[in-house]
Amino acid sequence: MSRLNIPERYLFSTFENYQGKIGIKAGLTDKIAGKTQKNFFLIHGRNGTGKTHLAVASILFILQQTKVYYSRVKFIRLKHLIEKIKSAKDNANRTFSKQDFEKVKILIVDDLLSTSFDSWALDIFADILDTRYGNTSTLSVFTTDVSIQNLYEVFGKRIATRLTSGFIYETTGENRRLR
């Protein structure tokens, strides 16, 4: 599991131990069964309502239901993805490969808008989304604590329409971290 880069506190996140509605499971089941071409899942809601938990539960569910190998799955916080992009630009660092994120079978990008980024990094992120959007054999899961309207304001229409083109799930309830 550590190969997936999942934060330790979420390693045992499942649909069964999630406290809330689990509408995302039906969409994932349809995707696995080939009943839909939609390949983007957006989980949004307030802080502490289980967005990352559901994203990780989605990964584990898919790994249990399919023959996708762990090596074909990437979990990354947007902040870290942007840091990799900026490092590659600033240092001519070849350790970042945009293709690593475009071609992976399952990509989870956690905490959209958790960091600021310049237009160059935004263009790279848009390229990754465009490539994945066109490849319906891939699955992308995004989490954010901002509203859909804010996605349009920050990312613009090109990126926001991609992010909202698939299944959209809103987590609700109180911040579980404050309990």
C-alpha positions in Angstrom: 0.0 0.0 0.0 2.8 2.4 0.7 3.7 2.3 -3.0 0.5 4.1 -3.7 1.6 7.1 -1.7 -1.6 7.1 0.4 -1.2 8.9 3.7 -1.0 6.5 6.6 -4.2 7.6 8.3 -6.2 6.6 5.2 -4.7 3.1 4.6 -7.7 1.3 6.0 -10.4 3.5 4.4 -13.2 1.5 3.0 -16.8 2.1 2.0 -17.9 0.0 5.0 -16.2 2.2 7.6 -17.2 5.5 5.9 -19.7 7.5 8.0 -22.0 9.0 5.4 -23.7 8.3 2.1 -21.7 6.2 -0.4 -23.2 7.2 -3.8 -19.8 6.9 -5.4 -19.8 3.1 -5.2 -22.6 2.8 -7.8 -20.7 5.0 -10.3 -17.5 3.0 -9.8 -19.4 -0.3 -10.2 -20.8 1.0 -13.5 -17.3 2.1 -14.6 -15.8 -1.3 -13.8 -18.7 -3.1 -15.6 -18.2 -1.0 -18.7 -21.6 0.6 -18.4 -20.3 4.1 -18.7 -17.5 5.9 -20.5 -17.3 8.6 -17.8 -13.8 8.4 -16.3 -13.7 11.4 -14.0 -15.0 11.3 -10.4 -15.1 14.6 -8.4 -15.6 14.4 -4.7 -16.3 17.8 -3.1 -17.4 19.0 0.3 -16.4 20.8 3.4 -13.2 20.1 5.3 -13.3 16.8 7.3 -16.3 15.3 5.6 -14.5 12.3 4.2 -13.4 13.2 0.7 -10.0 11.6 0.9 -11.5 8.6 2.7 -13.8 8.0 -0.2 -11.1 8.5 -2.8 -8.9 5.8 -1.0 -11.9 3.6 -0.5 -12.5 3.9 -4.3 -8.9 2.8 -5.1 -9.2 -0.2 -2.7 -12.6 -1.2 -4.2 -11.3 -1.1 -7.7 -8.2 -3.0 -6.8 -10.4 -5.7 -5.3 -12.8 -5.9 -8.2 -10.4 -5.7 -11.1 -6.9 -6.9 -12.2 -5.4 -3.5 -12.0 -1.9 -3.7 -10.5 -0.8 -1.4 -7.7 1.9 -0.1 -10.0 -0.8 1.3 -12.3 -2.2 3.5 -9.5 -1.0 7.0 -8.4 -2.3 8.9 -5.4 -0.9 12.5 -5.1 -2.0 15.7 -3.5 -2.3 18.5 -6.0 0.2 20.5 -3.9 2.9 17.8 -4.5 2.0 17.5 -8.2 2.5 21.2 -8.6 5.8 21.1 -6.7 7.0 18.4 -9.0 6.0 20.5 -12.1 7.7 23.6 -10.7 10.8 21.7 -9.8 11.1 20.3 -13.3 10.7 23.8 -14.7 13.1 25.5 -12.3 15.9 22.8 -12.3 15.5 21.1 -15.6 14.6 18.1 -13.3 14.0 15.0 -15.4 12.4 13.0 -12.5 9.0 14.5 -13.3 7.4 13.0 -16.3 4.0 14.3 -17.4 3.4 11.0 -19.0 3.6 9.2 -15.6 0.4 11.0 -14.7 -1.2 10.7 -18.1 -0.8 7.0 -18.7 -1.4 5.5 -15.2 -4.6 3.5 -15.1 -6.0 5.1 -11.9 -5.0 8.6 -10.8 -6.2 10.2 -7.6 -5.5 13.9 -7.2 -6.3 15.0 -3.6 -7.0 18.5 -2.4 -7.5 20.5 -5.6 -6.8 24.2 -4.9 -4.7 23.4 -1.8 -1.8 25.4 -3.3 -1.2 28.3 -5.7 0.4 27.8 -9.1 1.5 29.7 -12.1 0.1 29.6 -15.6 2.8 27.2 -16.8 2.0 24.6 -14.1 -1.7 25.1 -14.8 -1.1 24.4 -18.5 0.8 21.1 -17.6 -2.1 20.1 -15.3 -4.6 20.9 -18.1 -2.5 18.7 -20.5 -2.6 15.8 -18.1 -6.4 16.2 -17.7 -6.9 16.5 -21.5 -5.0 13.3 -22.1 -6.8 11.4 -19.4 -10.2 12.8 -20.4 -9.8 11.3 -23.9 -8.7 7.9 -22.6 -11.8 6.3 -21.2 -9.9 3.2 -20.1 -8.4 5.3 -17.3 -10.0 6.5 -14.1 -9.3 9.8 -12.4 -10.6 10.7 -8.9 -10.3 14.3 -7.7 -11.1 15.7 -4.2 -11.7 19.4 -3.3 -13.2 21.4 -0.5 -14.3 24.2 -2.8 -17.6 24.6 -4.7 -18.1 23.7 -8.3 -18.4 27.5 -9.0 -15.1 28.1 -7.4 -13.5 25.5 -9.7 -14.6 27.5 -12.7 -13.4 30.7 -11.1 -9.9 29.4 -10.3 -9.2 26.9 -13.1 -11.3 28.5 -15.9 -13.8 26.8 -18.2 -11.3 24.4 -19.9 -10.2 22.6 -16.8 -13.4 23.0 -14.7 -15.5 21.4 -17.5 -13.2 18.4 -17.5 -13.3 18.0 -13.8 -17.1 18.2 -13.7 -17.7 16.1 -16.8 -18.1 12.8 -14.9 -19.6 11.7 -11.7 -19.8 14.4 -9.0 -20.3 13.5 -5.3 -20.7 15.9 -2.5 -19.8 14.9 1.0 -21.8 16.4 3.8 -21.9 16.5 7.5 -19.7 17.9 10.3 -16.0 18.0 10.3 -15.0 14.6 11.6 -11.5 15.8 12.5 -13.0 18.1 15.2 -14.6 15.2 17.1 
